[in-house]
Each structure stands twice: as C-alpha cells, then as structure tokens.
Amino acid sequence: MQDQTPSPPQTQDVTGQPSADPRVADLVRSGKVRVAIGLGTPALAMKNARTGETRGPAVELGRALAARIGVEFVAVEYPRPGAIMDGLKTNAWDVTFLVADPDRAAVSDFSPPYMQSDFTYLVPAGSSIRNVAEVDRPGVRVASPHGDASDLLLRRTLKQAAVIAADSLDSALDLLRTGGAEARAAPRPVLLSESARLPGSRVLEDGFATISYVAMVPKGQPGRLAYISEFIEDAKAGGHMKRTIEGARLQGIQVAPAGGRSPQ
C-alpha cells in the first residue's frame, strides 16, 4: 500500500532547489512572509511620492527572504521605523529589519547584524556644537522621532540635554530648521541625506554609538530566527548586502562582519 503520509512543507534554498525546512513551515503553510517596513530612512526604505514605489535595503532583504523560502513577499508598511514595534500587539508581521536596541529586545529576538553604522547629530548653520560631547549640555534640545532607536537610546543616556520627540522624520528635521531643537539625532546615513535639505547644516564627524541593523522576529520563534540568521549570514558572505548598500548609494554604512553575534 502506498504511503499516504503528507510531504513536509517545502522551502527553496539559494540555488532555487526545493528543500524541507520545518523552521519556517508555518510561513510555507500561509504562503507568504509579512515583512514590516519602516519608511523614511534610506538605510531601511523610502517611498517614492510620485510613483508610490517603496525601495531600500529592508525591501530588498524581505524579497530575497521570501524567494528563499518560496513564498509571497507581503510588505507591511509603517510611516516610520519606530512605529513597527506597535505591530507586535496585533501580530501584524512575521519579520522586520531595524536597528537593534535593548528596548526592542524585550519583545523580539535579533539575528546577527547585516549592516553597521553609527548614531550622530545634525546641527544647523551657525551652530557652535563641534562634537557629540558638546550636545549633552543644559539648554540643548535634541530632536528625534518618537520610538526610533535614537530616541530610545538618548532617553537612557543623555544627562543634561533634553530629547524632543517628533511625530515623524520630517517633523524632527523641521524642529531643527525652525529653532525648536539645537541638534537632530539619527543614524549617519539618514543625517547625510537630510543635510542636503537644510543649507549650511553639518553632520558631526564623531558618533555617540555604534548601531547594528538586524532582522527581528517576535519572541518565541527560535526556529524562524535560526533560519533567518542563516539567511543574513549568506547575504553577507555572498555579496548581496554589499550590492544592496551600493545600489541604494548609502553613505556612512557598511556590511557587518561575517559571523557576528546577535547584539541582544
């Protein structure tokens, strides 16, 4: 009698050949992987206002992950990176790509880093601030979108300066433009892009923290995390991440070293 036992769910490896992998069997059964995309920063994703197209490293990685598993890529877009974590409350996504932060580690697990950069400040024309140490002084106000990694970090570390929470990346820059803040905090590639929109502004040469971009999955998904961590390592080793960074023309950012450990 022929064995009627159902075949295990199929995934696809990097060569395109199907292979069974129970670690992502739930995604295979659903036929899709929902990738949370935080808009507004070139290091993650930007939406073209004219065409509506969303592009960036987070989108590229999400598509490549979906292709590797052999399922549909579904982008779950958020207006800014800091809003992504709210989606955990409603099980809105399966994986995301964000800056690692201890506050986020309380509700999600991290892969090894795939890109690295640093946090620094943008200051307006005529500012006397020359380095990051001069920011943490009485009377200095630092603009950062609420819930973004820079906001979370600075609220833990600044002793004298005040963090001014903005509703979006654009409003954080507007605070700097209109005199509502003396500095704007963000990853270096974000600020290098924004400086072109604020004539005379400067991105400080030094940074106040090294940042790691990682894949995140909700807590309690060890198999999925292991699978995605392998995907991240392959993306680095195979040159995919290097091509993605070059294709996005990112400045102030580089591929994370191979074999890196989760920054949790």
N, C-alpha and C positions, 0 to 999 in steps of 0.2 A: 504493500500500500504506500502510495506516495506521501511523503511528509508534508503536512499542511501547516506547519509552524510558520507564522508570518516572518518575512525577512526583516532584519533590523533596519531602522531608518538609514538613509544614505546621505553622505555628505561628499563634497568634492575636495580633493587635495589641490596643491598648487599646479599640478600637471593637468588638471581637469578630469582625472580619473575618479570615479566614484569610490568611496570608502566608507565603511560603517564607523561612526564615532558616537557612542552613547552620550558623550558630554554635551552635545548640542542637539540631542534627539528631540527635545521639546520645541526648538526652533524649526527643525525639519518638519515636525508634525504640523506646526502652524503655517509653514510655507513662507515665512517672512522673518526678517530681523528688523525690529524697530530701533532706529538709531536716533538718539536725541542730539539735535544740532543747535548749538548756541550761536546766534547771529551777531554780527557787529565787529568781530575782530578777525583780521586776515590770517592769524595763526590757527583759527578754527574754521570759520565760514563767513562769507559775505553774500548778501543777496543783491542782485542787480535790480535797481528800482525800475528800470525801463523794461527789461525782459522777464523779470521775476525769477531768473535762474539763480540758484544757490551753488556756490563753488567754494572750495577750500580744503585743507588737509582733513578735517573731520568728515567731509562728504566723500573724499577720495578713499579714506580708510573704511568708511562704512560700506561703500560699494564693493571694495575689494574683499571685505569680510563676508558680505552676502554671497559674492561669487564663489568664494572658497567653500562656504557651507553648502551652496547650491540652492539658495532661497531668494525671495524677493527682498530688495532693499527698500525700506519704508522710512523716509525722513520725518521725524517728529520735531518740528522747528519751534524754537523759543526766541523771544525778542532779544535776549542777551544771555551770555553763558551762566550767570548767576541764577537765572530762573529755572535752569534744568532740574535742579535737585527737588524742586516742588513736585515734579512729575512722579517721583517715587511714591508719593502718598496715594496716587491713583493707579499705580502700575502702568504708567504711560509709555515706558520704553524698556528695551532689553539691554542696551549698551550705550555708552556715550564716550566722548573724548573730551577731556577737560584738564585743567591744571590741578595737580594733586594738592590737597590741603587736609590737615588733621580734622577739621570740622566735617568735611565730606567723607572722611574715613569712618565716621560714626554710623553712616547709613549705607555705605557702599564699599566695595573692595576694588583694589587697584592692580592693574598689570604693571610690568616693568615700564619705565619711561620710553617713549618713542621719539620725543624731541625735548630739547632743553634750551632755556634762555635765562633771563633774569628780570626781576622787577626793578623798575627805576621810576624817575619822575620827569614830567614835562613841566617846564616853568615858562611864564610869559616873557615877552620882550621887556628888557629893563630890570628883570629880577636880579637881586643880589645873591640869590642862592646858587652856590657853585658845586656843591656835592651833597650826597644824601644825608650826611650828619647835620647839615645846616637846616634841614627840613624839620627835624624834631625839636622845635623851639616854641615857646609861648607865643600865641598870636598867629601861628601858621595854620592855615586850613588846607586840608588835602582832600581833593575830590576823587571819588571812586564809585562806580555803580554798586548799588546795594546787593550784597550777596556774592559779588565777584570775588575771586581768590585774593586780589589785592586788598579789598575791603576787609575780608575775614582776617588776613594776616596783620594788617596795620592796626586793627582794633585790639589785637593781642599784644602788639609790640611797641606802638608809639607811647611815649611817656608824657610829652608836653603838647605836641601838635594835636589838632582836632581833625577827625575824619568826618567829611561831609558826604553823606550818602546821596547819590543821584539815582534817578529813575532809569537812566539809560546811558550808553556810552556817549551819545551826542550831548546829553544834558551835563555830563561830567566835564566835557570839553567846554561847554557854554559857561559853566561856573568859572573856569579859568579865563575865558575870553572876557567875561563881564566883571571880573574882580571879586567874584564870590568865593574864590579859592586862590591860594598862592602857589599850589602845585597840583598836578594831576598824576595819580599813580596808576600804573598798568604794566603789563609785560612790555619789554623793549620794542618788539616789532609793532605793537599797537601804537605806541607813542611815536615811533619813527614815521608811521603813516599819518598820524594826526597832526604832527608838527607842520606838515605842508599846508594844513588848513588854518594855521594860526601864525601869520607872518611874524618873524622875529623871535618866535619861541625856540627853546633849546631842550633837547633831551640830555639829561645829565650823563656824564661819562661813566660814573660808577653806579652800581646797583645795590639794593638793600636785601636781596635774597635771590638765590638760585631757584628757578622753577622748573618743574618736570611736567610734561604733558603725558597723560596716561589714558588708557582705556579704563572705564569704570563699569562695574556691574552691580546690581542690587545685592545686598547681603544675602548669604545663604545659597549662593550659586557657585560652589567650588569647581565643579566640572566645567561650566561655561567659562569661568575665569581662567582656568588652566588652558583651555582651548584657545581663548583669545590672546593669552600671554604668549603662546607659541606663535600665533599669527603675527603678533607685534615683533617678536624676535626675527621671524622670517622676513618681515617687511624691511627691517633694518639691514639684515645680512644680505638680502637680495638686491638692495639698491632702490627699493620702492620709495622709502622715506626720503632719500636724497633727491630723487626725481620729483617727488611731491613738493619738497621745500623749494627746489629750483623753479618748478612750474608755477608756484604761487609767488615767486620773486620775494620771498621773505628775507628780511634783514634782521640781524641780531638774534638768529636762531640756528640751531644745528641739530643733527641727528644725535640721539642719545647713544652712549657706548653700548656695544653688544653685551648681552648677559647681565644687564643691570637688574638690581633687585627692586621690588616694589617699594616706593617711598613711604608706605604707611608706617 
